[in-house]
Structures are given as C-alpha cells and as structure tokens.
Amino acid sequence: MADPNLIQDLLSKIEVPVVIVLTLVIVRVLFKKLLDSLAMRGTISVTGKETVLRILDISIIVISFLVLVAQFIEVHMALIAIAGLALVLVFMLIDKIRGFIAYLSLQMDKKIMGKYYEIILPGFKEPIHGRVVRISSSHCEVEDALGEKYLIPNTLMYNAVLKSHTLTLVFDISLKLKGEGDLRRVIDLFKDFKPEVFRIDDKRSIIQHVGPSKFTIRIVAHPTGPSIRHVEIVDFMSELIGRFKEYDPEVLFVEAY
C-alpha cells in the first residue's frame, strides 16, 4: 500500500506546476483570439500569426517542463542549468535568432507587401526599386518593374530604408523636322497624346535636343496597373511611332524602375 505521506508530498509538488500550466494555456487561448482579430483586420499576415503561435506553444511546453523539473531538484541548481543552456544556445544560434526576429517583424508589418518602394540597403550604393512579393523565414523576395527578382536576407531588409515609389518608364524619341511649323505641330501632338497603355508624366518629360532638322524628347511615363509587361512597352512604342509617323520617328526604350 502506498504511503499517504508520499502521495501527499507528490501532490503538493505538482500543484504549483499544474496551476502555472493552466494559466499559460488560458493566456495562449486569449492571445490566439487577439492574433485572429489582428489577422482579420489585415494588421498582420496569416503566416505571421501562425509563426507567433508556434513560438508561444514551444515556450509553454518548455516552461511547463522546467517548472515541473524544478519541483524535484534544488531551485538554484535548476536555474543555473537553464541559464547555462540558454547562453550556449544563444551563442550557437545568434545569427538564426536575429534572422527570425527580423522575419517576425517583417511579417507583422503587412503594409510592405505588394507596394512599390525604393529600397536602400545598408552597405549598398545603388537602391533597388521593386515590391515585396514574398517573405520567407530567411529572406524577402523583391520583384522589380520588369519581373526580375531579388532575394534579400531578412536582417538586411529589416534595416533597409523604404521610400514610396511609383513605377517609371523612360523613352527617347527622335523626330525629323522637314519644314517650317513642324516644331510647333510636333509639340502640339505631344500635348494631345493620350496613350492607352501608360500615363505620360508631363512634369518630368524633357526636351533633349532641338535643331533645324531634328527634335528629341525624353518621355517619362507610368503604368496604369500594378506591374509592367514587356508587351505593354512594345505597344507604347508602337503608339509613339504611329502618332509621329510622318516625322520618321526613332523610339528608344531607356529604362524602367
């Protein structure tokens, strides 16, 4: 027959861990409801919510185990062992931890997804123009105006400077002037030009050359949609050629950013 005192002693030791575990479970349930509400409002992404819950579950399991173990060995010995193990893990996984913290921070900030930015990365002279299309546990996938993709480590992306950016395309068009009055007519044609594909930025488009027989202008345009397709660039250039065909137009695509 079991010793009643032994049973009573065992129950007294597990009483505190049981209370702590139940408290942690209740906190987890309440925290999940809060995250569900934030995800529904779009404040955080679904992936970010699931990641936070996974970390919380692991933390609850580890804390529950340590509290239970601490009831059967001396408290100071348990604390020393836990602290030593924690320090070893931190030094071994410091880069992973930093990357994961950056990942969580980026996931929580849902606003950066899908919008175009000028991304200035620490240590890089030239910025990247594009939008964040995907965030994984190790890197962000950034897509530029023409569909080229860049993989940027989360730690680098977290420390980057983001400036709102409008997709921009640059074209040069040269026209041959054949007689008096052609220059005025060409300028009027530009003023009335309303292309179907892109929207011309009149403030940033500039005349590069005016001569007795040649006229060159740099056209800055913006797409009306969220992205640019190569066929749209060709269509826009075809529109330019068609509109100024009597002046032997030469159209050059300069860049997109």
C-alpha positions as CSV (number, residue, x, y, z in Angstrom):
1,M,0.0,0.0,0.0
2,A,1.3,3.4,-1.0
3,D,2.5,5.7,1.8
4,P,-0.1,8.5,2.2
5,N,2.6,11.0,3.2
6,L,4.5,10.2,-0.1
7,I,1.3,10.7,-2.1
8,Q,0.5,14.0,-0.3
9,D,4.1,15.2,-0.9
10,L,3.9,14.4,-4.6
11,L,0.6,16.2,-5.0
12,S,1.9,19.2,-3.2
13,K,4.9,19.4,-5.6
14,I,2.8,19.2,-8.8
15,E,0.1,21.5,-7.5
16,V,2.1,24.7,-8.5
17,P,3.1,23.4,-11.9
18,V,-0.5,22.5,-12.7
19,V,-1.7,26.0,-11.8
20,I,1.1,27.5,-13.9
21,V,0.4,25.3,-16.9
22,L,-3.3,26.1,-16.8
23,T,-2.6,29.8,-16.6
24,L,-0.3,29.5,-19.6
25,V,-3.0,27.7,-21.6
26,I,-5.5,30.3,-20.8
27,V,-3.1,33.1,-21.8
28,R,-2.4,31.1,-25.1
29,V,-6.2,31.0,-25.9
30,L,-6.7,34.7,-25.2
31,F,-3.5,35.6,-27.2
32,K,-4.8,33.4,-30.2
33,K,-8.1,35.3,-30.2
34,L,-6.1,38.6,-30.3
35,L,-4.0,37.4,-33.2
36,D,-7.0,36.2,-35.1
37,S,-8.6,39.6,-34.7
38,L,-5.4,41.3,-36.0
39,A,-5.2,38.9,-38.9
40,M,-8.8,39.5,-39.9
41,R,-8.2,43.3,-39.9
42,G,-5.1,42.8,-42.0
43,T,-2.7,44.2,-39.4
44,I,-0.6,41.1,-39.5
45,S,-0.4,38.3,-42.1
46,V,-1.7,34.8,-41.5
47,T,1.8,33.4,-41.8
48,G,3.0,35.8,-39.1
49,K,0.1,34.8,-36.8
50,E,0.9,31.1,-37.2
51,T,4.6,31.7,-36.5
52,V,3.9,33.6,-33.3
53,L,1.5,30.9,-32.1
54,R,4.1,28.2,-32.9
55,I,6.7,30.1,-30.8
56,L,4.2,30.5,-28.0
57,D,3.3,26.8,-28.0
58,I,7.0,25.9,-27.8
59,S,7.6,28.4,-25.0
60,I,4.6,27.0,-23.0
61,I,6.0,23.4,-23.4
62,V,9.5,24.4,-22.3
63,I,8.3,26.5,-19.3
64,S,5.9,23.8,-18.2
65,F,8.7,21.2,-18.3
66,L,11.2,23.4,-16.4
67,V,8.7,24.3,-13.7
68,L,7.9,20.6,-13.2
69,V,11.5,19.6,-13.0
70,A,12.3,22.5,-10.6
71,Q,9.9,20.9,-8.1
72,F,12.0,17.8,-7.7
73,I,15.5,19.3,-7.6
74,E,17.0,22.3,-5.9
75,V,15.8,25.5,-7.4
76,H,19.2,27.3,-7.7
77,M,20.6,24.2,-9.5
78,A,17.8,24.2,-12.0
79,L,18.2,28.0,-12.6
80,I,22.0,27.6,-13.2
81,A,21.4,24.7,-15.6
82,I,18.7,26.6,-17.5
83,A,20.8,29.8,-17.7
84,G,23.9,27.9,-18.9
85,L,21.9,26.1,-21.6
86,A,20.2,29.3,-22.7
87,L,23.6,31.1,-23.1
88,V,25.1,28.2,-25.1
89,L,22.0,28.1,-27.4
90,V,22.1,31.9,-27.9
91,F,25.8,31.9,-28.9
92,M,25.3,29.0,-31.2
93,L,22.2,30.3,-32.9
94,I,22.7,34.1,-32.7
95,D,22.5,34.6,-36.5
96,K,19.4,32.4,-36.7
97,I,17.8,34.2,-33.9
98,R,18.5,37.7,-35.4
99,G,17.1,36.5,-38.8
100,F,14.0,35.0,-37.1
101,I,13.3,38.2,-35.2
102,A,13.6,40.2,-38.4
103,Y,11.3,37.7,-40.1
104,L,8.6,38.2,-37.4
105,S,8.9,42.0,-37.5
106,L,8.5,42.0,-41.3
107,Q,5.6,39.6,-41.1
108,M,3.8,41.8,-38.5
109,D,4.2,44.8,-40.8
110,K,1.8,43.7,-43.5
111,K,1.8,47.1,-45.2
112,I,5.1,46.5,-47.0
113,M,3.6,43.6,-49.1
114,G,2.7,44.3,-52.7
115,K,3.6,48.1,-52.7
116,Y,6.5,49.5,-54.8
117,Y,9.4,51.1,-52.9
118,E,12.8,52.5,-53.4
119,I,14.7,50.1,-51.1
120,I,18.0,51.5,-49.8
121,L,20.0,48.6,-48.3
122,P,22.8,49.2,-45.7
123,G,26.2,49.0,-47.3
124,F,24.9,49.3,-50.9
125,K,25.3,52.4,-53.0
126,E,22.5,51.7,-55.5
127,P,18.9,51.3,-54.3
128,I,16.6,48.6,-55.6
129,H,13.2,49.6,-57.0
130,G,10.5,47.0,-56.6
131,R,7.8,45.4,-54.4
132,V,8.0,42.7,-51.8
133,V,6.1,39.7,-53.1
134,R,7.0,37.1,-50.6
135,I,8.6,36.9,-47.1
136,S,10.1,33.5,-46.0
137,S,11.9,32.6,-42.8
138,S,15.3,33.6,-44.3
139,H,14.7,36.2,-47.0
140,C,12.4,38.6,-48.7
141,E,11.6,38.2,-52.4
142,V,11.6,41.6,-54.2
143,E,10.3,41.9,-57.8
144,D,11.3,44.9,-59.9
145,A,9.3,46.6,-62.7
146,L,10.3,44.1,-65.4
147,G,9.8,41.0,-63.3
148,E,13.4,40.4,-62.2
149,K,13.6,39.0,-58.7
150,Y,16.0,39.7,-55.8
151,L,16.4,37.6,-52.6
152,I,17.3,39.9,-49.7
153,P,18.1,38.5,-46.3
154,N,15.5,39.4,-43.6
155,T,18.2,41.0,-41.4
156,L,19.2,43.3,-44.2
157,M,15.7,44.1,-45.3
158,Y,14.7,44.9,-41.7
159,N,17.4,47.6,-41.5
160,A,16.6,49.0,-45.0
161,V,15.2,52.4,-45.7
162,L,11.9,52.2,-47.7
163,K,10.6,55.1,-49.8
164,S,7.3,55.0,-51.6
165,H,7.9,54.7,-55.3
166,T,5.8,55.0,-58.5
167,L,6.7,52.7,-61.4
168,T,8.5,54.7,-64.0
169,L,9.5,54.1,-67.7
170,V,11.8,56.3,-69.7
171,F,11.8,56.5,-73.5
172,D,13.7,58.7,-76.0
173,I,12.0,59.6,-79.3
174,S,13.8,61.5,-82.1
175,L,11.9,63.1,-85.0
176,K,13.0,64.7,-88.3
177,L,11.7,68.2,-88.9
178,K,11.1,68.8,-92.6
179,G,9.8,72.3,-92.8
180,E,8.7,75.5,-91.0
181,G,5.9,74.9,-88.5
182,D,6.9,71.3,-87.9
183,L,8.3,72.0,-84.4
184,R,5.0,73.7,-83.2
185,R,3.0,70.8,-84.7
186,V,5.1,68.2,-83.0
187,I,4.8,69.9,-79.6
188,D,1.0,70.1,-80.1
189,L,0.9,66.4,-81.0
190,F,2.7,65.6,-77.7
191,K,0.4,67.8,-75.7
192,D,-2.7,66.0,-77.1
193,F,-1.1,62.5,-76.9
194,K,-3.2,60.2,-74.6
195,P,-1.7,56.7,-74.9
196,E,-3.8,53.7,-73.9
197,V,-1.1,51.8,-72.1
198,F,0.8,54.3,-69.9
199,R,0.2,57.7,-68.5
200,I,2.8,60.3,-69.6
201,D,4.3,62.4,-66.8
202,D,4.4,65.9,-68.3
203,K,6.4,67.4,-65.5
204,R,9.3,65.0,-65.8
205,S,9.3,64.7,-69.6
206,I,12.0,67.0,-71.1
207,I,13.2,68.2,-74.5
208,Q,16.7,67.0,-75.0
209,H,17.5,68.5,-78.4
210,V,16.0,71.0,-80.9
211,G,17.7,71.6,-84.2
212,P,16.8,72.8,-87.7
213,S,16.1,69.2,-88.8
214,K,15.9,67.2,-85.6
215,F,13.8,67.1,-82.4
216,T,14.5,64.8,-79.5
217,I,12.4,64.4,-76.3
218,R,12.7,62.2,-73.3
219,I,9.3,60.8,-72.2
220,V,8.7,59.7,-68.7
221,A,5.6,57.5,-68.3
222,H,3.9,55.5,-65.6
223,P,1.8,52.3,-65.9
224,T,-1.8,52.4,-65.0
225,G,-1.7,48.9,-63.5
226,P,0.4,47.4,-60.6
227,S,3.0,45.9,-62.9
228,I,4.6,46.2,-66.3
229,R,4.6,43.6,-69.1
230,H,7.1,43.7,-72.0
231,V,4.3,43.6,-74.5
232,E,2.9,46.8,-73.0
233,I,6.3,48.5,-73.6
234,V,6.2,47.4,-77.2
235,D,2.6,48.6,-77.6
236,F,3.5,52.0,-76.2
237,M,6.5,52.4,-78.6
238,S,4.2,51.4,-81.4
239,E,1.7,54.1,-80.4
240,L,4.5,56.7,-80.5
241,I,5.7,55.5,-83.9
242,G,2.1,55.6,-85.2
243,R,1.4,59.1,-83.9
244,F,4.5,60.7,-85.3
245,K,5.0,58.5,-88.4
246,E,5.2,61.5,-90.8
247,Y,8.4,62.6,-88.9
248,D,10.4,59.3,-89.3
249,P,10.3,58.6,-85.6
250,E,13.1,56.6,-83.8
251,V,12.0,55.4,-80.4
252,L,14.4,54.1,-77.8
253,F,13.4,52.4,-74.5
254,V,15.9,53.7,-71.9
255,E,15.0,52.1,-68.6
256,A,12.2,51.0,-66.2
257,Y,12.5,51.4,-62.4
